[in-house]
Amino acid sequence: MASPDETVMIDGLNGSHISVNNISYVQESYVHKGYRCSAEGLLLPIISEYTWSEGARAFLYLVGLLYCFMGVAIIADIFMGAIEKITSKTRKVYLTSEKEDEPEVIEVRIWSDAVANLTLMALGSSAPEILLSVIEVIGNDFEAKDLGPGTIVGSAAFNLFVISAVCVMAIPAGEERRIRDLKVFLVTAVFSVVAYLWLLIILMVTSPEEVEVWEAVVTFLLFPLLVLLAWLAERNFCGVPNKTDTSKQIELGNFQTGETDKLIKEKQYFRDGRLDRDGLVAFIKEVKNYPGLTDEDAAVLAASKLVESQSHSRMWYRVGAVRNMTGGRKTQPQLSTKLKEVYSAMNEHPEAPTLGDVPKVMPHQNAIIDFHAASCAVMENIGKFEVAIIRSGRTDNEVSVRVETIDGTATEDQDYIPINQVITFGPGETEKLIEVEIINDNQWEPDEEFFLKISLLYNAEKRQGVQLGRISIMEITILNDDEPGMVMFQKRGFLVKESIGKAIIPVVRKNGADGEITVKWKTIDKTAISGRDFEGGEGVLVFKHTEIEQNIEIPIIDDMTPEKDEHFEIELFDPTGGAKLGQINRTAVTITNDDDFNNVLANMMIMTNANVHALQVHHETYLSQIKDALNVNGGDIENATGMDYVMHFLTFGWKIVFSLVPPPGILGGWLCFFVSLGAIGLLTAIIGDLAATFGCLVGLKNSVTAITFVALGTSLPDTFASKTAAVQEKYADNAVGNVTGSNSVNVFLGLGAPWLIAAIVNKIRGKVFFVPAGNLSFSVGIFTGLCILCIGLLLLRRFLGVFGKAELGGNVPMKYVSGAIMILFWLIYVLCTSFQAYGYFDSEK
């Protein structure tokens, strides 16, 4: 208290300063909560920002807002993992089979797709917007504010207009995607319009600028009504059944006897996306058509096939998008360049891009380039000589490859002239000759070797329609000999496994390599019979000048049945060109039964399961969850990109904190569900404070901040997820089909729940729950009109030939026109809503 001699004066706006004896002091209450934009948040600011400049505060709040968007995306990832665990529960269905004692068992999901998409999955993708609206009302003493409702409508506008535009334009040229469950889409589309029309009725007709309890109850109850009608539409309880059965279980009544097995054998390796022994055996046999692949490679490819064979929800794609953005463990297989090429070749079937038969290397598909022989020998004084590069397979296109030398014991510029050049085969050309020059230094040296290598060009366009053959590397030996030589087998016997595919039997030329020679060969049946155990016959091997090794390829028939070891013989005879037969002119090939085949297959099953398990959306234990949080790309360092490292570093703090959330493997995912929901709620409250304070500092009204910064931040992961689903899925349901349902749920839960709570509380208090209609009703009205136009455009695209009769893709010019129109809808919505918020449409002005 001031003494009688002191003069006390209060000055400044709102009494912010006290002057004592002409010395100005700032009041404590003003320092903590009286300065500009200090009272916008529910939790923030934690400390006084009185001394901070407004520019610095705005920048820090913007950075904090963006950082929290990343945090809510990461905790939403875990939240959706819990939902995946919950909705993935299945029940066994037993069917009759040919074997009386072994009924066929299939597993079907307990959760209906429509119910799962509109309940838990919609909550998973829209939880931040819904919780923001709920927390804002409760934190404001059950009074309405602008940020929550604005985010609900702004997010709906971005989802419908921008995400739909991105999906329409993202489809590759010549492809299209149609919505499969059209009835469900129409139900959700109608409700997405009804939801916002109902808001207009509440705000402007039945009780202007007031929400009564019965109105809030109706808003909330529209949610279970939507779920019920969507489920009835999915189950075809009314109208004509869909042409495409959307049920995930197998309806055997749709096929004649035996047709189901035929369909599975012809179209699927992994039935319903599940790993089984027969499917794995069939897949591995096809993989072996591609040389140079290890068992580990085959397991990775099998896991990739399994993942793509499974049906995926929109949530799965959203989790994948978030992990791509934050450097987390990917939900899709990461393949090396070599395996990507093999996998692409395996998925070329046009009717079933992920479930079709794996094609063999067929002549009509690609040009196959390789050397005529795996090795050759030349004299040191030969000077220049030519090496033949052979083209087989497809010959009607122009293809190019690179040929280069690699040092062995012979070194470039000392023993030979290096080569690094591109050769081009024109249409119809089947052979090219490369000139190689040997350096003769007139000094004695032992035999030396170097290598010629064929490789594909780096340009992706130049790699189309061409692939390397079996002999892409050729060994060249420099020696001093001018005899035609002798031909013989390397060994008297060879041991091959029944599952090898092809037995490669080398024939060598020794004691000379001068001139072209030939030698005939034939197979001789013993205990192994041609046509039953192997594909035998006879042929001629041609050794061109300097070539010293050729291979005989004998296909081995793998019938996957236990057998004793069997053998056949191969004989060389009738050499020409001055060559002679060596000591070993006959060899025995023993086909061993794969005694360890079951062990190999068991290991393959384990490796494949491990690869598939690593791609699961959710975690079963704390250990795997924390390991993923600590490591970039979930520990897959080999396939991590530079951006993965950057984003992992930026989000590392969030990952560590949220790795402590109980993993979905505990209590069937429900514990993780509720803990994650609580974490999203807390983080959403902070986002609301950051957005409101940032908007205040830069002069943006909450309604404008909501439809721009907050709506974009919460919807960005959905954008990437929908784009990926549009490109990879055969149908458009996961890309745009769920957008309308999600927009409906946003209103029924995001506004229905908080308005119901607030209306009841205010009714008990004897007050009215006042909701200003001005900007909100204008925003809802603009969106509703544009929403009808956008849904109409999607339906026109489905039924008009000029668009390609598909919601997504189709006619290239028209898909870009459609996308541009949808983005224009969003710009009109944002601009009109913003102008109205600042009074530009007021009649008084």
Stockholm file with secondary structure:
# STOCKHOLM 1.0

chainA/1-845         MASPDETVMIDGLNGSHISVNNISYVQESYVHKGYRCSAEGLLLPIISEYTWSEGARAFLYLVGLLYCFMGVAIIADIFMGAIEKITSKTRKVYLTSEKEDEPEVIEVRIWSDAVANLTLMALGSSAPEILLSVIEVIGNDFEAKDLGPGTIVGSAAFNLFVISAVCVMAIPAGEERRIRDLKVFLVTAVFSVVAYLWLLIILMVTSPEEVEVWEAVVTFLLFPLLVLLAWLAERNFCGVPNKTDTSKQIELGNFQTGETDKLIKEKQYFRDGRLDRDGLVAFIKEVKNYPGLTDEDAAVLAASKLVESQSHSRMWYRVGAVRNMTGGRKTQPQLSTKLKEVYSAMNEHPEAPTLGDVPKVMPHQNAIIDFHAASCAVMENIGKFEVAIIRSGRTDNEVSVRVETIDGTATEDQDYIPINQVITFGPGETEKLIEVEIINDNQWEPDEEFFLKISLLYNAEKRQGVQLGRISIMEITILNDDEPGMVMFQKRGFLVKESIGKAIIPVVRKNGADGEITVKWKTIDKTAISGRDFEGGEGVLVFKHTEIEQNIEIPIIDDMTPEKDEHFEIELFDPTGGAKLGQINRTAVTITNDDDFNNVLANMMIMTNANVHALQVHHETYLSQIKDALNVNGGDIENATGMDYVMHFLTFGWKIVFSLVPPPGILGGWLCFFVSLGAIGLLTAIIGDLAATFGCLVGLKNSVTAITFVALGTSLPDTFASKTAAVQEKYADNAVGNVTGSNSVNVFLGLGAPWLIAAIVNKIRGKVFFVPAGNLSFSVGIFTGLCILCIGLLLLRRFLGVFGKAELGGNVPMKYVSGAIMILFWLIYVLCTSFQAYGYFDSEK
#=GR chainA/1-845 SS CCCTTCCEEEESGGGCEEEETTEEEECHHHHHHTSTTSSSCSSCCSSCCTTSCHHHHHHHHHHHHHHHHHHHHHHHHHHHHHHHHHHTCEEEEEECCSSTTSCEEEEEESSCHHHHHHTHHHHHHHHHHHHHHHHHHHHTTSCCCSHHHHHHHHHHHIIIIIIHHHHHHHSCTTCEEBCSCHHHHHHHHHHHHHHHHHHHHIIIIISTTBCCHHHHHHHHHHHHHHHHHHHHHHTTCSSSCCSSCCCSSCCGGGSCTTHHHHHHHHHCSSGGGCCCHHHHHHHHHHHTTSTTCCHHHHHHHHHHHHHHHSCCCHHHHHHHHHHHHHTCCCSSCCCCHHHHHHHHHHTCCSSCTTTSCCCCCCTTTCEEEEESCSEEEEEGGGCEEEEEEEEEECCSSCEEEEEEEECSSSCBTTTBCCCEEEEEECTTCCEEEEEEEBCCCSSCCCCEEEEEEEECCSSTGGGTTEEECSCCEEEEEEECCCSCCEEEESCSEEEEEGGGSEEEEEEEEESCCCSCEEEEEEEEESSSCBTTTBCCCEEEEEECTTEEEEEEEEEBCCCCSCCCCEEEEEEEEEEETTCEECSCCEEEEEEECCTTHHHHHHHHHHHHHHHHHHTCSSCSSHHHHHHHHHSGGGGCGGGCCHHHHHHHHHHHHHHHHHTTSCCTTSGGGHHHHHHHHHHHHHHHHHHHHHHHHHHHHHTCCHHHHIIIIIHHHHHHHHHHHHHHHHHHSSBSIIIIITHHHHHHHHHHHHTHHHHHHHHHHHHHHTCCCBCCCHHHHHHHHHHHHHHHHHHHHHHHHHHCGGGTSSSEECSHHHHHHHHHHHHHHHHHHHHHHHHHHTTTTCTTC
#=GC SS_cons         CCCTTCCEEEESGGGCEEEETTEEEECHHHHHHTSTTSSSCSSCCSSCCTTSCHHHHHHHHHHHHHHHHHHHHHHHHHHHHHHHHHHTCEEEEEECCSSTTSCEEEEEESSCHHHHHHTHHHHHHHHHHHHHHHHHHHHTTSCCCSHHHHHHHHHHHIIIIIIHHHHHHHSCTTCEEBCSCHHHHHHHHHHHHHHHHHHHHIIIIISTTBCCHHHHHHHHHHHHHHHHHHHHHHTTCSSSCCSSCCCSSCCGGGSCTTHHHHHHHHHCSSGGGCCCHHHHHHHHHHHTTSTTCCHHHHHHHHHHHHHHHSCCCHHHHHHHHHHHHHTCCCSSCCCCHHHHHHHHHHTCCSSCTTTSCCCCCCTTTCEEEEESCSEEEEEGGGCEEEEEEEEEECCSSCEEEEEEEECSSSCBTTTBCCCEEEEEECTTCCEEEEEEEBCCCSSCCCCEEEEEEEECCSSTGGGTTEEECSCCEEEEEEECCCSCCEEEESCSEEEEEGGGSEEEEEEEEESCCCSCEEEEEEEEESSSCBTTTBCCCEEEEEECTTEEEEEEEEEBCCCCSCCCCEEEEEEEEEEETTCEECSCCEEEEEEECCTTHHHHHHHHHHHHHHHHHHTCSSCSSHHHHHHHHHSGGGGCGGGCCHHHHHHHHHHHHHHHHHTTSCCTTSGGGHHHHHHHHHHHHHHHHHHHHHHHHHHHHHTCCHHHHIIIIIHHHHHHHHHHHHHHHHHHSSBSIIIIITHHHHHHHHHHHHTHHHHHHHHHHHHHHTCCCBCCCHHHHHHHHHHHHHHHHHHHHHHHHHHCGGGTSSSEECSHHHHHHHHHHHHHHHHHHHHHHHHHHTTTTCTTC
//
